[in-house]
């Protein structure tokens, strides 16, 4: 039997953080983050215990801590660091990270999306 695959999704995480190169972006602003983790488990969780699965609480806390750790100039850098955080778990084969600054323009969001694999 093939090892089971799961897609875990953290969608719409709203952070207030430093992100951007412009003068008006040197104060914390709202940033939205979406993460999709494609995971490979040795076996399907059968005991309904968190020890059998990837704990998305740890991913959430890691992203919140990362966002609070410093000012990021580029969304690309933020996405890369989130991807590295997620890929630190050996069960994560691939991660897609999307960041978005929804308040920069009155009629559009501006963002970055990356996909990284092992």
C-alpha positions as CSV (number, residue, x, y, z in Angstrom):
1,X,0.0,0.0,0.0
2,X,1.3,3.5,-0.9
3,X,2.1,5.9,1.8
4,X,-0.8,8.3,2.4
5,X,-0.6,11.9,1.2
6,X,-2.3,14.9,2.8
7,X,-2.7,18.5,1.9
8,X,-2.8,20.7,5.0
9,X,-3.9,24.3,4.6
10,X,-3.5,27.4,6.7
11,X,-5.6,30.0,4.9
12,X,-6.1,33.7,5.6
13,X,-3.6,34.1,8.4
14,X,-3.8,37.9,9.2
15,X,-0.6,39.4,10.6
16,X,0.4,42.9,11.5
17,X,4.0,43.2,10.7
18,X,6.8,45.2,9.1
19,X,7.0,44.5,5.4
20,X,8.0,46.8,2.5
21,X,10.6,49.1,1.2
22,X,8.7,52.4,1.0
23,X,8.7,55.0,3.8
24,X,5.0,54.5,4.5
25,X,5.7,50.7,4.9
26,X,8.1,51.2,7.8
27,X,5.2,51.0,10.3
28,X,3.5,47.6,10.8
29,X,0.8,46.8,8.2
30,X,-1.7,44.0,7.6
31,X,-0.3,41.0,5.7
32,X,-2.3,38.0,4.7
33,X,-0.6,34.6,4.5
34,X,-1.8,31.3,3.0
35,X,0.2,28.1,3.2
36,X,-0.5,24.7,1.6
37,X,1.7,21.8,2.8
38,X,1.7,18.6,0.8
39,X,2.6,15.9,3.3
40,X,3.6,12.3,3.1
41,X,2.9,10.1,6.2
42,X,4.2,6.7,6.8
43,X,0.7,5.5,7.6
44,X,-2.7,7.0,7.7
45,X,-3.7,8.3,11.2
46,X,-5.9,5.6,12.7
47,X,-5.8,6.5,16.4
48,X,-7.1,10.0,15.9
49,X,-4.1,11.5,17.8
50,X,-2.1,14.5,16.9
51,X,1.1,12.5,17.3
52,X,0.1,10.7,14.0
53,X,0.0,13.9,12.0
54,X,1.7,17.2,11.3
55,X,0.7,19.7,14.0
56,X,-0.4,22.8,12.1
57,X,-0.3,24.7,15.4
58,X,3.5,24.5,15.3
59,X,3.4,25.9,11.7
60,X,1.0,28.7,12.8
61,X,3.1,29.7,15.8
62,X,6.3,29.6,13.7
63,X,4.9,32.0,11.2
64,X,3.6,34.3,13.8
65,X,7.0,34.3,15.6
66,X,8.8,34.9,12.3
67,X,6.6,37.8,11.4
68,X,7.2,39.4,14.8
69,X,11.0,38.8,14.6
70,X,12.0,41.6,12.2
71,X,11.1,43.9,9.4
72,X,11.1,42.3,6.0
73,X,11.8,44.4,2.9
74,X,10.5,41.9,0.4
75,X,7.5,39.6,0.3
76,X,9.7,37.1,-1.5
77,X,12.0,36.9,1.5
78,X,9.1,36.4,3.8
79,X,7.7,33.6,1.6
80,X,11.1,31.9,1.4
81,X,11.5,31.9,5.2
82,X,8.0,30.6,5.7
83,X,8.7,27.8,3.2
84,X,11.9,26.9,4.9
85,X,10.1,26.7,8.3
86,X,7.5,24.4,6.8
87,X,10.0,22.2,5.0
88,X,11.9,21.6,8.3
89,X,9.4,18.9,9.0
90,X,10.5,15.8,7.0
91,X,6.9,14.9,6.2
92,X,6.4,18.0,4.1
93,X,7.3,17.3,0.5
94,X,6.1,20.5,-1.0
95,X,4.9,23.8,0.3
96,X,3.1,26.7,-1.4
97,X,3.3,30.0,0.4
98,X,1.3,33.1,-0.6
99,X,1.6,36.6,1.0
100,X,-0.5,39.5,0.3
101,X,-0.6,43.2,1.3
102,X,-4.2,44.1,1.0
103,X,-4.1,47.7,2.0
104,X,-1.3,49.2,-0.3
105,X,-3.6,50.1,-3.1
106,X,-7.3,51.1,-2.7
107,X,-8.4,48.8,-5.5
108,X,-6.0,45.9,-5.6
109,X,-4.0,43.6,-3.4
110,X,-0.3,43.0,-4.0
111,X,1.4,39.7,-3.2
112,X,3.9,37.0,-3.9
113,X,3.5,33.2,-4.2
114,X,6.2,30.5,-4.2
115,X,6.3,26.8,-4.3
116,X,9.2,24.9,-2.9
117,X,9.9,21.1,-2.7
118,X,12.4,18.9,-1.1
